[in-house]
């Protein structure tokens, strides 16, 4: 995974984007920061904290990715590399800090 790309996407997250990045070592897609927050509104997944990126993280199974595909609009996809989903309405980041606190981050 490209750390700089992840940080760039998350710092520019517009309140409607969910970016997933494929982790070859773990064989799953991951979402970080606000993308993890927005995806967590649809999914019931474990939450982690990425020490490397200093962001909340969720890890998605293929089933979780299918759930997102049904709940959001897919804008871009490169197999085993990257997904970009768009929520149907703007969520914003008003609850992001509270969500992080509730997750223990």
GUFI-732699 format. One record per residue: residue number from 0; residue in one letter; x, y, z of N, C-alpha, C, CB in turn. Coordinates in nm, 4 decimals, padded with zeros to 6 digits. Glycine has a CB too. Example, Ala and Ser with C-alpha at 12.3 -4.5 7.8 and 13.67 -1.06 7.14 Angstrom:
2
NODE  num  residuo    n_east   n_north      n_up   ca_east  ca_north     ca_up    c_east   c_north      c_up   cb_east  cb_north     cb_up
NODE    0        a   01.3190  -00.5690   00.7800   01.2300  -00.4500   00.7800   01.3200  -00.3300   00.7800   01.1308  -00.4473   00.9046
NODE    1        s   01.2850  -00.2250   00.7080   01.3670  -00.1060   00.7140   01.2900   00.0030   00.7870   01.4084  -00.0598   00.5725
//
This chain:
105
NODE  num  residuo    n_east   n_north      n_up   ca_east  ca_north     ca_up    c_east   c_north      c_up   cb_east  cb_north     cb_up
NODE    0        x   00.0839  -00.1185   00.0000   00.0000   00.0000   00.0000   00.0878   00.1239   00.0000  -00.0951   00.0003   00.1212
NODE    1        x   00.0421   00.2223  -00.0685   00.1147   00.3473  -00.0847   00.0723   00.4455   00.0254   00.0893   00.4078  -00.2259
NODE    2        x   00.1565   00.4589   00.1258   00.1262   00.5427   00.2420   00.0936   00.6874   00.2014   00.2443   00.5413   00.3396
NODE    3        x   00.1718   00.7432   00.1122   00.1501   00.8822   00.0701   00.0164   00.8990  -00.0007   00.2634   00.9283  -00.0217
NODE    4        x  -00.0172   00.8018  -00.0831  -00.1456   00.8081  -00.1549  -00.2630   00.8012  -00.0572  -00.1558   00.6931  -00.2579
NODE    5        x  -00.2537   00.7134   00.0405  -00.3593   00.7003   00.1412  -00.3756   00.8307   00.2170  -00.3281   00.5853   00.2390
NODE    6        x  -00.2652   00.8851   00.2648  -00.2721   01.0105   00.3414  -00.3254   01.1253   00.2566  -00.1340   01.0468   00.3965
NODE    7        x  -00.2886   01.1292   00.1308  -00.3372   01.2339   00.0411  -00.4878   01.2223   00.0206  -00.2648   01.2267  -00.0940
NODE    8        x  -00.5364   01.1021  -00.0078  -00.6795   01.0799  -00.0293  -00.7599   01.1135   00.0965  -00.7053   00.9342  -00.0712
NODE    9        x  -00.7109   01.0709   00.2103  -00.7858   01.0939   00.3339  -00.7829   01.2403   00.3769  -00.7302   01.0070   00.4452
NODE   10        x  -00.6749   01.3094   00.3527  -00.6700   01.4508   00.3909  -00.7614   01.5345   00.3022  -00.5261   01.5036   00.3828
NODE   11        x  -00.7891   01.4870   00.1808  -00.8766   01.5596   00.0889  -01.0170   01.4999   00.0839  -00.8162   01.5604  -00.0504
NODE   12        x  -01.0489   01.4079   00.1744  -01.1792   01.3419   00.1715  -01.2903   01.4448   00.1841  -01.1900   01.2373   00.2840
NODE   13        x  -01.3847   01.4385   00.0922  -01.4879   01.5410   00.0787  -01.6152   01.5160   00.1600  -01.5244   01.5539  -00.0642
NODE   14        x  -01.6157   01.4165   00.2445  -01.7348   01.3881   00.3239  -01.8298   01.2906   00.2580  -01.8071   01.5144   00.3528
NODE   15        x  -01.7933   01.2406   00.1403  -01.8752   01.1421   00.0707  -01.7936   01.0277   00.0111  -01.9536   01.2095  -00.0380
NODE   16        x  -01.6638   01.0308   00.0273  -01.5784   00.9305  -00.0365  -01.5342   00.8238   00.0618  -01.4565   00.9965  -00.0988
NODE   17        x  -01.5358   00.7007   00.0125  -01.4790   00.5878   00.0858  -01.3727   00.5274  -00.0049  -01.5895   00.4808   00.1265
NODE   18        x  -01.2494   00.5356   00.0400  -01.1363   00.4800  -00.0345  -01.0932   00.3507   00.0326  -01.0176   00.5813  -00.0418
NODE   19        x  -01.0794   00.2458  -00.0458  -01.0284   00.1173   00.0023  -00.8967   00.0899  -00.0676  -01.1305   00.0015  -00.0229
NODE   20        x  -00.8016   00.0413   00.0081  -00.6692   00.0097  -00.0452  -00.6395  -00.1368  -00.0154  -00.5590   00.1032   00.0161
NODE   21        x  -00.5873  -00.2081  -00.1144  -00.5597  -00.3500  -00.0987  -00.4254  -00.3714  -00.0323  -00.5637  -00.4206  -00.2332
NODE   22        x  -00.4257  -00.4528   00.0730  -00.3039  -00.4894   00.1438  -00.2663  -00.6311   00.1005  -00.3228  -00.4799   00.2998
NODE   23        x  -00.1646  -00.6432   00.0174  -00.1236  -00.7737  -00.0344  -00.0769  -00.8671   00.0764  -00.0131  -00.7568  -00.1370
NODE   24        x  -00.0088  -00.8124   00.1770   00.0412  -00.8966   00.2853  -00.0714  -00.9639   00.3623   00.1259  -00.8145   00.3800
NODE   25        x  -00.1827  -00.8931   00.3805  -00.2950  -00.9480   00.4561  -00.4060  -01.0016   00.3673  -00.3507  -00.8433   00.5475
NODE   26        x  -00.3995  -00.9731   00.2371  -00.4981  -01.0252   00.1437  -00.6375  -00.9683   00.1625  -00.5040  -01.1723   00.1555
NODE   27        x  -00.6446  -00.8404   00.1981  -00.7756  -00.7773   00.2177  -00.7670  -00.6290   00.1850  -00.8258  -00.7977   00.3629
NODE   28        x  -00.8846  -00.5699   00.1661  -00.8921  -00.4252   00.1495  -00.9009  -00.3612   00.2867  -01.0134  -00.3846   00.0612
NODE   29        x  -00.8466  -00.2392   00.2952  -00.8507  -00.1632   00.4193  -00.8992  -00.0217   00.3898  -00.7114  -00.1607   00.4876
NODE   30        x  -00.9677   00.0351   00.4865  -01.0069   00.1760   00.4805  -00.9458   00.2443   00.6015  -01.1639   00.1936   00.4773
NODE   31        x  -00.9091   00.3699   00.5847  -00.8433   00.4448   00.6905  -00.9155   00.5775   00.7141  -00.6954   00.4691   00.6556
NODE   32        x  -00.8962   00.6336   00.8315  -00.9452   00.7671   00.8615  -01.0937   00.7835   00.8366  -00.8705   00.8673   00.7812
NODE   33        x  -01.1285   00.8907   00.7653  -01.2693   00.9215   00.7390  -01.3349   00.8151   00.6524  -01.2818   01.0574   00.6720
NODE   34        x  -01.2600   00.7525   00.5633  -01.3159   00.6426   00.4837  -01.3621   00.5293   00.5750  -01.2115   00.5901   00.3817
NODE   35        x  -01.2829   00.4980   00.6759  -01.3213   00.3943   00.7724  -01.4472   00.4370   00.8480  -01.2053   00.3661   00.8720
NODE   36        x  -01.4532   00.5631   00.8865  -01.5693   00.6183   00.9568  -01.6952   00.6044   00.8722  -01.5455   00.7660   00.9926
NODE   37        x  -01.6900   00.6453   00.7463  -01.8070   00.6385   00.6593  -01.8470   00.4932   00.6319  -01.7792   00.7117   00.5271
NODE   38        x  -01.7493   00.4065   00.6084  -01.7787   00.2656   00.5825  -01.8372   00.1987   00.7061  -01.6522   00.1918   00.5375
NODE   39        x  -01.7942   00.2407   00.8234  -01.8437   00.1819   00.9476  -01.9922   00.2112   00.9681  -01.7633   00.2341   01.0664
NODE   40        x  -02.0451   00.3096   00.9016  -02.1888   00.3389   00.9106  -02.2717   00.2340   00.8364  -02.2185   00.4789   00.8539
NODE   41        x  -02.2080   00.1604   00.7462  -02.2756   00.0584   00.6667  -02.2382  -00.0817   00.7145  -02.2409   00.0747   00.5183
NODE   42        x  -02.1158  -00.0985   00.7590  -02.0610  -00.2298   00.7914  -02.0488  -00.2524   00.9416  -01.9259  -00.2466   00.7263
NODE   43        x  -02.0464  -00.3786   00.9785  -02.0190  -00.4170   01.1167  -01.8848  -00.4912   01.1149  -02.1361  -00.5071   01.1779
NODE   44        x  -01.7779  -00.4156   01.1329  -01.6432  -00.4728   01.1238  -01.5590  -00.4290   01.2434  -01.5746  -00.4307   00.9915
NODE   45        x  -01.4505  -00.5011   01.2642  -01.3565  -00.4650   01.3706  -01.2802  -00.3397   01.3306  -01.2583  -00.5814   01.4001
NODE   46        x  -01.2514  -00.2584   01.4295  -01.1758  -00.1359   01.4075  -01.0378  -00.1507   01.4696  -01.2500  -00.0132   01.4664
NODE   47        x  -00.9396  -00.0972   01.4000  -00.8011  -00.1029   01.4440  -00.7430   00.0375   01.4369  -00.7182  -00.2026   01.3575
NODE   48        x  -00.6207   00.0504   01.4828  -00.5494   00.1761   01.4676  -00.4189   00.1470   01.3964  -00.5248   00.2452   01.6053
NODE   49        x  -00.3952   00.2151   01.2853  -00.2732   00.1967   01.2087  -00.1627   00.2824   01.2708  -00.2952   00.2334   01.0588
NODE   50        x  -00.0666   00.2174   01.3314   00.0477   00.2901   01.3894   00.1277   00.3595   01.2797   00.1393   00.1937   01.4692
NODE   51        x   00.1402   00.2929   01.1660   00.2180   00.3481   01.0549   00.1570   00.4774   01.0009   00.2287   00.2456   00.9429
NODE   52        x   00.0238   00.4799   00.9856  -00.0439   00.5959   00.9281  -00.0999   00.6906   01.0340  -00.1555   00.5501   00.8376
NODE   53        x  -00.1061   00.6429   01.1573  -00.1652   00.7210   01.2667  -00.3109   00.7567   01.2362  -00.0835   00.8493   01.2913
NODE   54        x  -00.3852   00.6565   01.1841  -00.5259   00.6728   01.1495  -00.6039   00.5487   01.1924  -00.5427   00.6983   00.9975
NODE   55        x  -00.7331   00.5654   01.2214  -00.8177   00.4470   01.2409  -00.8182   00.3642   01.1126  -00.9634   00.4879   01.2808
NODE   56        x  -00.8423   00.2352   01.1283  -00.8363   00.1423   01.0154  -00.9448   00.0377   01.0318  -00.6964   00.0752   01.0048
NODE   57        x  -01.0064  -00.0019   00.9219  -01.0918  -00.1204   00.9201  -01.0427  -00.2112   00.8088  -01.2427  -00.0827   00.9001
NODE   58        x  -01.0604  -00.3408   00.8292  -01.0209  -00.4409   00.7309  -01.1469  -00.5060   00.6774  -00.9241  -00.5470   00.7924
NODE   59        x  -01.1558  -00.5184   00.5471  -01.2789  -00.5649   00.4846  -01.2621  -00.6995   00.4169  -01.3273  -00.4639   00.3845
NODE   60        x  -01.3582  -00.7853   00.4381  -01.3647  -00.9122   00.3662  -01.4291  -00.8855   00.2299  -01.4455  -01.0206   00.4477
NODE   61        x  -01.4286  -00.9852   00.1423  -01.4962  -00.9719   00.0138  -01.6455  -00.9459   00.0344  -01.4750  -01.0983  -00.0718
NODE   62        x  -01.7039  -01.0084   00.1368  -01.8450  -00.9844   00.1691  -01.8674  -00.8377   00.2053  -01.8905  -01.0758   00.2853
NODE   63        x  -01.7771  -00.7792   00.2857  -01.7891  -00.6381   00.3222  -01.7818  -00.5477   00.2002  -01.6803  -00.5997   00.4212
NODE   64        x  -01.6939  -00.5799   00.1064  -01.6813  -00.4999  -00.0154  -01.8108  -00.5081  -00.0950  -01.5612  -00.5477  -00.1013
NODE   65        x  -01.8706  -00.6271  -00.1025  -01.9991  -00.6411  -00.1719  -02.1075  -00.5579  -00.1038  -02.0416  -00.7890  -00.1769
NODE   66        x  -02.1071  -00.5537   00.0281  -02.2035  -00.4703   00.1015  -02.1880  -00.3236   00.0635  -02.1855  -00.4876   00.2536
NODE   67        x  -02.0642  -00.2766   00.0557  -02.0419  -00.1376   00.0156  -02.0888  -00.1134  -00.1276  -01.8935  -00.1014   00.0290
NODE   68        x  -02.0652  -00.2093  -00.2141  -02.1068  -00.1945  -00.3539  -02.2584  -00.1809  -00.3652  -02.0585  -00.3143  -00.4370
NODE   69        x  -02.3304  -00.2441  -00.2742  -02.4762  -00.2353  -00.2758  -02.5267  -00.1063  -00.2107  -02.5364  -00.3560  -00.2050
NODE   70        x  -02.4500  -00.0505  -00.1196  -02.4938   00.0654  -00.0419  -02.4430   00.1981  -00.0952  -02.4501   00.0500   00.0993
NODE   71        x  -02.3400   00.1940  -00.1768  -02.2763   00.3165  -00.2257  -02.2553   00.3088  -00.3761  -02.1419   00.3406  -00.1543
NODE   72        x  -02.2177   00.4186  -00.4350  -02.1873   00.4240  -00.5775  -02.0384   00.4001  -00.5984  -02.2299   00.5598  -00.6381
NODE   73        x  -02.0049   00.3028  -00.6819  -01.8644   00.2752  -00.7118  -01.8187   00.3701  -00.8216  -01.8436   00.1261  -00.7545
NODE   74        x  -01.7159   00.4486  -00.7936  -01.6625   00.5421  -00.8915  -01.5407   00.4889  -00.9636  -01.6284   00.6710  -00.8252
NODE   75        x  -01.4601   00.4132  -00.8919  -01.3341   00.3650  -00.9502  -01.2946   00.2349  -00.8831  -01.2208   00.4707  -00.9352
NODE   76        x  -01.2320   00.1462  -00.9614  -01.1863   00.0193  -00.9063  -01.0711  -00.0338  -00.9895  -01.3014  -00.0832  -00.9011
NODE   77        x  -00.9657  -00.0714  -00.9228  -00.8553  -00.1444  -00.9835  -00.8344  -00.2687  -00.8977  -00.7233  -00.0561  -00.9933
NODE   78        x  -00.8618  -00.3854  -00.9557  -00.8601  -00.5115  -00.8832  -00.7333  -00.5283  -00.8001  -00.8736  -00.6269  -00.9799
NODE   79        x  -00.7545  -00.5646  -00.6758  -00.6469  -00.5867  -00.5783  -00.5531  -00.4674  -00.5664  -00.5671  -00.7095  -00.6163
NODE   80        x  -00.6110  -00.3487  -00.5807  -00.5316  -00.2279  -00.5628  -00.6114  -00.1191  -00.4920  -00.4817  -00.1771  -00.6975
NODE   81        x  -00.7311  -00.0866  -00.5448  -00.7965   00.0357  -00.5006  -00.9456   00.0342  -00.5343  -00.7295   00.1573  -00.5641
NODE   82        x  -01.0274   00.0867  -00.4447  -01.1687   00.1161  -00.4714  -01.1939   00.2600  -00.4304  -01.2647   00.0172  -00.3946
NODE   83        x  -01.2851   00.3247  -00.5012  -01.3354   00.4554  -00.4595  -01.4874   00.4484  -00.4685  -01.2767   00.5729  -00.5487
NODE   84        x  -01.5523   00.4570  -00.3513  -01.6967   00.4592  -00.3428  -01.7420   00.5995  -00.3043  -01.7477   00.3545  -00.2413
NODE   85        x  -01.8659   00.6277  -00.3337  -01.9256   00.7558  -00.2969  -02.0552   00.7266  -00.2228  -01.9510   00.8463  -00.4229
NODE   86        x  -02.0726   00.7885  -00.1051  -02.1965   00.7722  -00.0303  -02.3087   00.8421  -00.1065  -02.1830   00.8289   00.1145
NODE   87        x  -02.4296   00.8015  -00.0815  -02.5438   00.8582  -00.1534  -02.5726   01.0020  -00.1097  -02.6677   00.7715  -00.1317
NODE   88        x  -02.5355   01.0365   00.0121  -02.5498   01.1748   00.0591  -02.4279   01.2101   00.1425  -02.6814   01.1941   00.1418
NODE   89        x  -02.4025   01.3372   00.1560  -02.2847   01.3828   00.2305  -02.2999   01.3508   00.3792  -02.2630   01.5346   00.2103
NODE   90        x  -02.1982   01.2916   00.4360  -02.1970   01.2600   00.5784  -02.1230   01.3694   00.6538  -02.1318   01.1221   00.6041
NODE   91        x  -02.0196   01.4223   00.5910  -01.9379   01.5225   00.6587  -01.8507   01.4576   00.7644  -02.0260   01.6305   00.7218
NODE   92        x  -01.7815   01.5410   00.8390  -01.6908   01.4845   00.9392  -01.7243   01.5292   01.0805  -01.5486   01.5225   00.9071
NODE   93        x  -01.8468   01.5801   01.1020  -01.8852   01.6296   01.2347  -01.8741   01.5216   01.3428  -02.0277   01.6833   01.2307
NODE   94        x  -01.9055   01.3972   01.3113  -01.9000   01.2908   01.4109  -01.7714   01.2115   01.4121  -02.0118   01.1986   01.3896
NODE   95        x  -01.6767   01.2484   01.3276  -01.5539   01.1696   01.3134  -01.4738   01.1621   01.4433  -01.4671   01.2284   01.2038
NODE   96        x  -01.4506   01.2750   01.5074  -01.3706   01.2755   01.6314  -01.4395   01.1960   01.7414  -01.3455   01.4198   01.6792
NODE   97        x  -01.5720   01.2071   01.7499  -01.6475   01.1318   01.8490  -01.6390   00.9825   01.8216  -01.7933   01.1769   01.8507
NODE   98        x  -01.6491   00.9448   01.6934  -01.6363   00.8043   01.6538  -01.4998   00.7488   01.6938  -01.6574   00.7888   01.5021
NODE   99        x  -01.3942   00.8271   01.6655  -01.2587   00.7822   01.7028  -01.2484   00.7606   01.8528  -01.1528   00.8845   01.6572
NODE  100        x  -01.3038   00.8532   01.9306  -01.2996   00.8414   02.0761  -01.3745   00.7184   02.1229  -01.3578   00.9660   02.1417
NODE  101        x  -01.4923   00.6936   02.0644  -01.5716   00.5758   02.1026  -01.5025   00.4456   02.0665  -01.7079   00.5805   02.0362
NODE  102        x  -01.4179   00.4492   01.9648  -01.3406   00.3298   01.9249  -01.2154   00.3131   02.0112  -01.3004   00.3390   01.7759
NODE  103        x  -01.1861   00.4116   02.0932  -01.0682   00.4026   02.1791  -00.9424   00.4565   02.1168  -01.0456   00.2625   02.2178
NODE  104        x  -00.9553   00.5388   02.0131  -00.8369   00.5921   01.9462  -00.8109   00.7315   01.9976  -00.8540   00.5927   01.7923
//
